[in-house]
Amino acid sequence: MTIGLSFRVRVQARRGLTVSIGALALALSAAAPGLAREIPMHLKNAHVVPLAFADLRGWTEDDHAAAYGAFLKSCNAIVNGGTPTRAARPMYAGLYKVCARAHKLGALSDKDARAFFESEFKPMQVSPAGADDGFYTGYYETELEASRVKTEKYRYPIYRKPADLIMPTSRSGHPARRVGKKLVPYYDRAEIEDGILAGKGLEICWAKDPIDIFFAQIQGSTRVKLTDGKLLRLNYIAHNGLPYTPVGRYLIDKGYIAREDMSMDRIRAWMEANPDEARTLRRSNKSYVFFKEMDLAPNTSIEGGQGVTLTPMRSAAVDKSLHVYGTPIWVDADLPIASEKPETPFRHLLIAQDTGSAIVGPARADLFFGAGEEIGHIAGRIKQHGQFVMLVPKSVSLTGDSPGTPNVPLPRPRPPKLETRTAQTGR
């Protein structure tokens, strides 16, 4: 895929279905939720500031039909997921109602899609407590070679989810395993790499380089070309619940890579040039990702955590413990896309459709760029701050629980020091 600076991905309207602005306005005004029925919702550790669409730089220039096309994918999952409980999940309940109306309207033109978003949502700027902006990284789908059988060349296993990995039943819980009557933390990366899971029939395939596996785990999915010529996709299914440690931070702190030069390409080059130290560094990251296997045609689309196919430059990964899949997010940041300097304006509406274990916080998002080596070079150098705006259904009253949430938009000076999580998502 070639990335143009406009990022205008055209979505074709469903055959024979068009909606005029006038008809759309009537439909939306008849069904729009009243403010008196707003459901309260609090966002943890966040400043929340109400805005108007006129406050969003570049809003009128975006391709709203493209964003709406991605939104409809999320709506399919939401509507098919059953009627939500308003009190327990107010954001999901609000999105459910909006999605029901979107299904009746079907595909929309660019102008009608913009009218839809403006009629159904209200923009709310979100920033972490003590900060002015959100933080963005980029991700993509990696590619690697592997074998169905272990050989001398292909000897590093890629695992599916173990049966003894107990997933939490609440957002506050953590993955664990049972020892007697107690739940204890699951095995860490070093234990797994040393073979604690070997011989249990969990191996999907074997790769020839542990660095390939490590980067596939960072990105959350990978395309696999098997030695017999068959193609697979491995998608994130679970992780061991242990803390994610960004290797980029270590490399910066040790002076191996300058902060301003940090990227996925530089991390990989350093690891390949220093295999012994890279092994130690890799194992210091106790987090470990497990995959599920999917058959793959050469041009098959990538599926995110919501179970819908991701759209390059229109899908984002967010903190699943705080956000709801299907939430539209307005991104305003200057990113290093055209070159390694963060000089390309990126002002687009994306949809929350994926997650990752290192995507933590109320204004943290990982932007999906697609697949392929060229895409990977771009996605791997994204590590910028920028405005993070949630589009909240009008039936939901969103507030932050951080003390001192202001009633006016926050200033957005560029911080003097970039966050050191770098481009790694740790999915």
C-alpha positions as CSV (number, residue, x, y, z in Angstrom):
1,M,0.0,0.0,0.0
2,T,1.3,3.5,-0.9
3,I,0.8,6.1,1.8
4,G,-0.2,9.5,0.5
5,L,-0.1,12.5,2.7
6,S,-3.8,13.1,2.4
7,F,-4.6,9.6,3.7
8,R,-7.9,9.7,1.9
9,V,-9.2,6.2,1.8
10,R,-12.4,6.1,-0.3
11,V,-15.2,3.9,0.8
12,Q,-17.7,2.9,-1.9
13,A,-21.4,3.4,-1.0
14,R,-23.5,0.3,-0.8
15,R,-25.1,-0.3,-4.2
16,G,-28.3,1.5,-4.7
17,L,-28.3,3.2,-1.3
18,T,-28.0,7.0,-1.1
19,V,-29.2,9.4,1.6
20,S,-29.6,13.1,1.1
21,I,-28.5,15.6,3.6
22,G,-32.1,16.7,4.2
23,A,-33.3,13.2,4.7
24,L,-30.4,12.4,7.0
25,A,-31.0,15.5,9.1
26,L,-34.7,14.5,9.5
27,A,-33.8,11.0,10.4
28,L,-31.2,12.0,12.9
29,S,-33.3,14.8,14.5
30,A,-36.2,12.4,15.0
31,A,-34.0,9.8,16.7
32,A,-31.4,12.0,18.5
33,P,-31.2,11.3,22.2
34,G,-32.2,14.2,24.5
35,L,-29.7,15.7,26.9
36,A,-32.1,15.1,29.8
37,R,-31.6,11.4,29.4
38,E,-27.8,11.5,29.6
39,I,-26.1,8.6,31.3
40,P,-23.2,9.6,33.6
41,M,-19.8,8.1,32.9
42,H,-16.4,8.8,34.5
43,L,-13.1,8.3,32.8
44,K,-10.4,7.3,35.3
45,N,-7.2,9.5,35.8
46,A,-8.3,11.9,33.1
47,H,-9.0,15.5,32.3
48,V,-12.1,15.8,30.1
49,V,-12.9,19.0,28.4
50,P,-16.0,19.5,26.2
51,L,-15.3,21.0,22.7
52,A,-17.3,21.9,19.6
53,F,-16.6,20.3,16.2
54,A,-15.5,23.8,15.0
55,D,-12.6,23.5,17.6
56,L,-11.1,20.5,15.8
57,R,-8.4,21.5,13.4
58,G,-8.9,19.8,10.0
59,W,-12.3,18.4,10.8
60,T,-14.0,19.7,7.7
61,E,-11.2,18.5,5.5
62,D,-11.2,14.8,6.7
63,D,-12.7,12.0,4.7
64,H,-15.7,11.3,6.9
65,A,-17.0,8.6,4.6
66,A,-13.8,6.6,5.2
67,A,-14.2,7.0,8.9
68,Y,-17.9,6.1,8.7
69,G,-17.0,2.9,6.8
70,A,-14.7,1.8,9.6
71,F,-17.3,2.8,12.1
72,L,-19.9,0.6,10.4
73,K,-17.6,-2.4,10.9
74,S,-17.6,-1.8,14.6
75,C,-21.4,-1.3,14.6
76,N,-21.9,-4.8,13.2
77,A,-20.1,-6.2,16.2
78,I,-21.9,-3.9,18.6
79,V,-25.4,-4.5,17.4
80,N,-24.8,-8.3,17.1
81,G,-23.4,-8.3,20.6
82,G,-26.8,-7.9,22.3
83,T,-28.6,-5.1,24.2
84,P,-26.2,-3.6,26.7
85,T,-27.0,-2.6,30.3
86,R,-27.2,1.2,30.5
87,A,-25.9,1.6,34.0
88,A,-23.1,-0.9,33.8
89,R,-21.7,0.2,30.4
90,P,-23.0,3.6,29.5
91,M,-20.6,4.2,26.6
92,Y,-21.5,0.8,25.1
93,A,-25.2,1.5,25.5
94,G,-24.8,4.9,23.8
95,L,-22.8,3.4,20.9
96,Y,-25.4,0.7,20.6
97,K,-28.2,3.2,19.9
98,V,-26.0,5.2,17.5
99,C,-25.1,2.0,15.7
100,A,-28.7,0.9,15.4
101,R,-29.4,4.2,13.6
102,A,-26.3,3.8,11.4
103,H,-27.5,0.4,10.3
104,K,-30.8,1.9,9.1
105,L,-29.0,4.6,7.2
106,G,-26.4,2.3,5.5
107,A,-23.5,3.7,3.6
108,L,-23.2,7.5,3.4
109,S,-21.5,10.1,1.3
110,D,-18.8,12.2,2.8
111,K,-21.1,15.1,3.6
112,D,-23.8,12.9,5.1
113,A,-21.2,10.9,7.1
114,R,-20.0,14.2,8.6
115,A,-23.6,15.2,9.4
116,F,-24.1,11.9,11.1
117,F,-21.1,12.2,13.4
118,E,-22.0,15.8,14.2
119,S,-25.6,14.9,15.0
120,E,-24.9,11.8,17.0
121,F,-21.8,12.7,18.9
122,K,-20.2,15.5,21.0
123,P,-16.3,15.9,21.0
124,M,-14.6,15.6,24.4
125,Q,-10.9,16.3,24.7
126,V,-9.1,13.8,26.9
127,S,-5.7,14.0,28.5
128,P,-4.0,12.1,31.3
129,A,-3.9,13.6,34.7
130,G,-1.0,16.1,34.9
131,A,-0.5,16.2,31.1
132,D,-1.9,18.3,28.2
133,D,-2.0,15.9,25.4
134,G,-2.4,12.2,24.5
135,F,0.4,10.0,23.2
136,Y,0.5,8.1,19.9
137,T,2.5,5.2,18.5
138,G,2.0,3.2,15.3
139,Y,1.7,-0.5,14.6
140,Y,1.5,-2.7,11.6
141,E,1.4,-6.4,10.7
142,T,4.8,-8.1,10.6
143,E,5.9,-11.0,8.4
144,L,8.0,-14.0,9.2
145,E,9.0,-17.4,8.0
146,A,8.2,-20.6,10.0
147,S,7.9,-24.3,9.9
148,R,5.1,-26.6,11.2
149,V,7.8,-29.0,12.5
150,K,10.8,-28.2,14.6
151,T,14.1,-28.4,12.8
152,E,17.6,-27.1,13.5
153,K,16.9,-24.0,11.4
154,Y,13.3,-23.5,12.8
155,R,13.5,-24.1,16.5
156,Y,11.8,-21.2,18.3
157,P,8.2,-22.0,19.2
158,I,5.2,-19.7,18.7
159,Y,2.5,-20.7,21.2
160,R,-1.2,-20.7,21.3
161,K,-3.1,-19.9,24.5
162,P,-2.4,-22.5,27.2
163,A,-5.3,-24.2,28.9
164,D,-4.0,-23.4,32.4
165,L,-4.0,-19.7,31.7
166,I,-6.9,-18.3,33.6
167,M,-8.2,-15.0,32.3
168,P,-9.7,-12.4,34.7
169,T,-13.5,-12.1,35.0
170,S,-13.3,-8.4,35.8
171,R,-11.3,-5.5,34.5
172,S,-9.4,-5.3,37.8
173,G,-8.2,-8.9,37.6
174,H,-5.0,-10.3,36.0
175,P,-4.3,-13.5,34.1
176,A,-3.1,-16.3,36.4
177,R,-2.7,-20.0,36.9
178,R,-3.9,-22.3,39.6
179,V,-1.5,-24.0,42.1
180,G,-3.5,-26.0,44.5
181,K,-6.3,-23.7,45.7
182,K,-4.4,-20.5,45.0
183,L,-4.1,-18.4,41.9
184,V,-0.6,-17.3,41.2
185,P,1.0,-15.1,38.4
186,Y,1.5,-17.0,35.1
187,Y,4.9,-17.9,33.8
188,D,7.1,-15.0,32.7
189,R,8.9,-14.7,29.4
190,A,12.2,-16.2,30.6
191,E,10.4,-19.3,32.0
192,I,8.5,-19.7,28.7
193,E,11.6,-19.2,26.5
194,D,13.4,-21.8,28.7
195,G,10.7,-24.4,27.8
196,I,8.2,-24.5,30.7
197,L,5.4,-25.0,28.1
198,A,7.3,-27.4,25.8
199,G,5.7,-30.7,25.1
200,K,2.1,-29.6,25.8
201,G,1.0,-29.4,22.2
202,L,0.8,-25.6,22.2
203,E,3.2,-24.9,19.4
204,I,1.5,-23.4,16.3
205,C,4.8,-23.4,14.4
206,W,8.5,-22.7,14.8
207,A,10.4,-19.6,13.7
208,K,14.1,-19.3,12.9
209,D,14.7,-16.1,14.9
210,P,13.4,-15.2,18.4
211,I,13.6,-11.6,17.5
212,D,10.9,-12.3,14.8
213,I,8.7,-13.7,17.5
214,F,9.4,-10.8,19.8
215,F,8.4,-8.2,17.2
216,A,5.3,-10.2,16.3
217,Q,4.3,-10.1,19.9
218,I,4.9,-6.3,20.0
219,Q,2.7,-5.7,17.0
220,G,0.0,-8.2,18.0
221,S,-0.3,-10.1,14.7
222,T,1.9,-11.4,12.0
223,R,1.7,-13.0,8.6
224,V,3.5,-16.4,8.5
225,K,4.9,-18.0,5.4
226,L,5.4,-21.7,6.1
227,T,8.1,-23.8,4.5
228,D,5.4,-25.7,2.6
229,G,4.3,-22.4,1.0
230,K,1.1,-22.1,3.0
231,L,0.2,-18.7,4.5
232,L,-1.1,-18.2,8.0
233,R,-2.0,-15.2,10.2
234,L,-1.3,-15.3,13.8
235,N,-3.5,-12.9,15.8
236,Y,-3.2,-11.9,19.5
237,I,-5.4,-14.0,21.7
238,A,-4.0,-13.5,25.3
239,H,-1.0,-12.5,27.3
240,N,0.4,-13.7,30.6
241,G,-0.6,-10.6,32.5
242,L,2.9,-9.7,33.7
243,P,4.3,-6.1,33.3
244,Y,5.4,-4.9,29.9
245,T,8.9,-3.4,29.9
246,P,9.7,-1.2,26.9
247,V,13.2,-2.2,25.6
248,G,13.4,1.3,23.9
249,R,13.6,2.9,27.3
250,Y,16.5,0.7,28.3
251,L,18.4,1.4,25.1
252,I,17.9,5.2,25.6
253,D,18.9,5.1,29.3
254,K,22.1,3.1,28.4
255,G,23.0,5.5,25.7
256,Y,22.9,2.8,22.9
257,I,20.3,4.8,20.9
258,A,19.6,8.5,21.1
259,R,16.1,9.5,22.1
260,E,15.5,11.4,18.9
261,D,16.7,8.4,16.8
262,M,14.6,5.8,18.5
263,S,12.4,3.6,16.2
264,M,11.5,0.0,15.7
265,D,14.1,-0.3,13.0
266,R,16.9,1.0,15.3
267,I,15.8,-1.4,18.1
268,R,15.8,-4.4,15.7
269,A,19.2,-3.4,14.2
270,W,20.7,-3.2,17.7
271,M,19.2,-6.5,18.8
272,E,20.6,-8.3,15.7
273,A,24.0,-6.7,16.2
274,N,24.1,-7.7,20.0
275,P,22.4,-11.1,20.3
276,D,23.6,-12.0,23.8
277,E,22.6,-8.7,25.3
278,A,19.4,-8.7,23.3
279,R,18.5,-12.0,24.8
280,T,18.9,-10.6,28.3
281,L,17.1,-7.5,27.4
282,R,14.2,-9.4,25.8
283,R,13.8,-11.6,28.8
284,S,13.7,-8.6,31.1
285,N,10.3,-7.9,29.5
286,K,8.2,-10.4,31.5
287,S,5.1,-9.9,29.4
288,Y,4.5,-12.7,26.9
289,V,1.8,-12.8,24.1
290,F,0.0,-15.9,22.8
291,F,-1.6,-16.2,19.4
292,K,-4.5,-17.8,17.6
293,E,-4.1,-19.3,14.1
294,M,-6.1,-18.2,11.1
295,D,-5.8,-19.3,7.5
296,L,-4.8,-16.5,5.2
297,A,-5.0,-15.6,1.5
298,P,-2.3,-13.1,0.3
299,N,-4.5,-10.1,0.6
300,T,-6.6,-11.1,3.6
301,S,-7.5,-8.2,5.9
302,I,-6.2,-7.9,9.5
303,E,-8.6,-8.5,12.4
304,G,-8.4,-6.5,15.6
305,G,-9.4,-7.1,19.2
306,Q,-13.0,-6.3,18.5
307,G,-13.2,-9.0,15.9
308,V,-13.6,-6.7,12.9
309,T,-11.1,-6.1,10.1
310,L,-8.8,-3.2,10.6
311,T,-8.7,-0.2,8.2
312,P,-5.3,1.4,7.7
313,M,-5.2,4.9,9.1
314,R,-8.8,4.5,10.4
315,S,-8.3,1.9,13.1
316,A,-6.7,2.4,16.5
317,A,-5.8,0.3,19.5
318,V,-6.7,1.7,22.9
319,D,-6.7,0.8,26.6
320,K,-9.6,-1.7,26.7
321,S,-10.0,-1.3,30.5
322,L,-11.0,2.3,29.9
323,H,-12.4,2.6,26.4
324,V,-15.1,0.8,24.5
325,Y,-14.5,-0.7,21.0
326,G,-16.3,1.3,18.4
327,T,-15.5,4.7,20.0
328,P,-14.6,7.3,17.4
329,I,-11.4,9.2,18.2
330,W,-10.2,12.4,16.6
331,V,-6.4,12.5,16.3
332,D,-4.5,15.7,15.8
333,A,-0.8,15.3,15.8
334,D,2.3,16.0,13.7
335,L,3.9,12.7,12.8
336,P,7.1,11.5,11.0
337,I,5.3,10.0,8.0
338,A,6.8,11.8,5.0
339,S,10.2,11.7,6.6
340,E,11.8,10.9,9.9
341,K,10.9,14.3,11.2
342,P,7.5,14.8,12.8
343,E,6.3,17.3,10.3
344,T,3.3,15.5,8.6
345,P,-0.1,16.8,9.9
346,F,-2.3,13.9,10.8
347,R,-5.8,15.1,11.5
348,H,-8.2,12.2,11.1
349,L,-11.1,10.4,12.7
350,L,-10.2,6.8,13.7
351,I,-12.2,4.1,15.4
352,A,-11.2,2.1,18.5
353,Q,-11.1,-1.5,17.2
354,D,-8.0,-3.1,18.9
355,T,-6.0,-3.2,22.1
356,G,-2.6,-4.0,23.5
357,S,-1.0,-4.7,26.8
358,A,1.2,-1.6,26.6
359,I,-1.5,0.7,25.4
360,V,-2.3,2.1,28.9
361,G,-4.1,5.3,29.8
362,P,-7.1,7.4,28.9
363,A,-5.4,9.3,26.0
364,R,-3.1,6.6,24.6
365,A,-3.6,5.1,21.2
366,D,-1.7,3.0,18.7
367,L,-2.5,3.9,15.1
368,F,-2.8,1.0,12.6
369,F,-0.9,1.6,9.4
370,G,-1.3,-1.7,7.5
371,A,1.1,-4.4,6.5
372,G,4.5,-4.7,4.7
373,E,8.1,-3.6,5.1
374,E,7.6,0.0,3.9
375,I,4.6,0.5,6.2
376,G,6.6,-1.0,9.1
377,H,9.4,1.6,8.7
378,I,6.8,4.4,9.1
379,A,4.7,2.8,11.9
380,G,7.8,2.0,13.8
381,R,8.9,5.6,14.2
382,I,5.6,7.0,15.5
383,K,6.0,8.2,19.1
384,Q,4.4,11.6,19.3
385,H,2.1,13.6,21.5
386,G,-1.1,15.2,20.1
387,Q,-4.7,16.1,20.8
388,F,-6.9,13.1,21.7
389,V,-10.6,13.7,21.3
390,M,-13.3,11.1,22.0
391,L,-16.6,11.4,20.1
392,V,-19.1,10.6,22.8
393,P,-22.7,9.7,22.1
394,K,-25.1,12.5,23.1
395,S,-26.9,10.1,25.4
396,V,-23.7,9.9,27.6
397,S,-22.4,12.5,30.0
398,L,-18.6,12.0,30.2
399,T,-16.5,13.5,33.0
400,G,-13.0,12.9,34.2
401,D,-12.3,11.9,37.8
402,S,-9.0,13.7,37.9
403,P,-9.1,16.6,40.4
404,G,-9.1,20.1,38.9
405,T,-10.5,19.1,35.5
406,P,-10.8,22.5,33.8
407,N,-13.9,23.9,32.1
408,V,-11.9,25.3,29.2
409,P,-9.8,23.6,26.6
410,L,-6.3,22.8,27.9
411,P,-3.2,24.4,26.2
412,R,-1.2,22.1,24.1
413,P,2.5,23.0,24.2
414,R,4.9,20.3,23.0
415,P,6.5,18.6,26.0
416,P,10.2,19.1,26.3
417,K,10.8,15.4,26.7
418,L,9.0,12.7,24.7
419,E,7.7,9.6,26.5
420,T,10.1,6.7,26.4
421,R,7.8,3.9,25.6
422,T,8.9,4.5,22.0
423,A,7.0,2.7,19.2
424,Q,6.5,-0.5,21.1
425,T,3.0,-1.6,21.8
426,G,3.6,-4.8,23.7
427,R,0.4,-6.3,22.6
